[in-house]
Amino acid sequence: TFAQAAVRELEEETGIQVKNIGVPVAQREFILQLVDGEQVVADEQYFLVEPKGEPLSRAGWTAQEVEVMTEHRWWTQAELARTLETVWPENLLAILGAALSRPDAHHSFSSSNRPVSPG
């Protein structure tokens, strides 16, 4: 499921382990071109989680992630609004704002995606 994928991705990307990630707070679909040139429909769901103060870890990163990721840290909404860095999804602040206004909102953000071949 998307929730299971988000739990797995959260641990792989940050080292943070949770058992339950809750319900998705946003979803998007778009065409994505893979490295080999194949185009797929990417279906993403976004979740909010509340970390317990664990430090971020890169231990679960692949060699490619280590090569392409330039920074790994927590961002405030103000920092995201001011940054000139590329952040995906492009509307992350809007998604985060809507999610944080929900009565069941937590304070950290995780996403899962699954490329699906079109057709």
C-alpha positions in Angstrom: 0.0 0.0 0.0 1.0 3.6 -0.2 1.1 3.8 3.6 3.4 0.8 3.8 5.7 2.4 1.1 5.7 5.7 3.0 6.8 3.9 6.2 9.5 2.1 4.4 10.7 5.3 2.5 10.7 7.3 5.7 13.1 4.8 7.3 15.3 4.5 4.2 15.5 8.2 3.6 15.7 9.5 7.2 16.3 6.6 9.5 13.1 7.3 11.3 11.0 4.3 12.2 7.2 4.5 12.7 4.6 1.7 12.7 1.6 3.7 11.4 1.7 6.7 9.1 -2.0 7.6 9.1 -4.0 8.7 6.1 -2.7 10.6 3.0 -3.0 14.4 3.1 -2.4 14.9 -0.6 -2.0 13.0 -3.9 -0.7 13.8 -7.3 -0.2 12.0 -10.6 2.2 13.1 -13.4 4.2 11.8 -16.3 7.8 10.9 -15.3 10.6 10.1 -17.6 12.9 7.4 -16.2 16.7 7.4 -16.7 16.3 4.9 -19.5 13.9 7.2 -21.4 10.7 5.2 -20.5 7.8 7.5 -19.6 5.6 6.3 -16.7 2.7 7.8 -14.8 3.9 8.5 -11.3 1.2 8.3 -8.6 2.3 10.0 -5.3 0.6 10.2 -1.9 1.9 12.4 0.9 1.6 11.7 4.6 2.3 13.6 7.8 4.1 11.9 10.7 5.3 13.0 14.1 9.0 12.1 14.7 10.1 11.5 18.3 13.3 13.6 18.0 15.4 11.0 16.2 18.4 12.4 14.3 18.3 12.2 10.5 20.4 9.3 9.1 21.7 8.6 5.6 22.4 5.0 6.4 19.6 3.7 4.1 20.6 5.8 1.1 21.6 4.2 -2.2 24.9 5.1 -3.8 22.9 7.2 -6.4 21.0 9.1 -3.6 24.3 9.9 -1.9 25.6 11.2 -5.2 22.6 13.4 -6.1 21.3 14.6 -2.7 22.9 17.8 -1.6 21.3 18.3 1.7 19.5 16.3 4.4 17.9 18.3 7.2 14.6 19.6 8.7 13.2 22.8 7.1 10.8 25.2 8.6 8.0 26.5 6.5 9.7 30.0 6.4 12.9 28.4 5.2 11.1 26.6 2.4 9.4 29.8 1.4 12.7 31.7 1.2 14.9 29.0 -0.4 16.2 29.3 -3.9 17.0 25.5 -3.9 14.9 23.2 -6.0 12.2 21.5 -3.8 9.8 18.9 -5.0 6.9 18.8 -5.3 6.8 22.4 -6.4 3.7 23.1 -4.4 5.1 21.5 -1.2 4.3 24.6 0.9 0.6 24.6 -0.2 0.4 20.8 0.5 2.0 21.3 3.9 -0.2 24.3 4.8 -3.4 22.4 3.9 -2.2 19.3 5.8 -1.2 21.2 8.9 -4.6 22.9 9.1 -6.2 19.5 9.5 -7.3 18.7 13.0 -5.3 15.4 13.0 -2.1 17.0 11.6 1.4 16.1 12.9 4.6 17.9 12.3 6.8 16.0 9.8 6.2 15.2 6.2 6.8 12.0 4.2 5.8 10.9 0.7 5.6 7.7 -1.2 5.4 7.2 -4.9 5.0 4.4 -7.3 5.8 4.7 -11.0 3.1 3.0 -13.1 3.5 2.3 -16.8 0.9 4.3 -18.8 -1.8 2.6 -20.7 
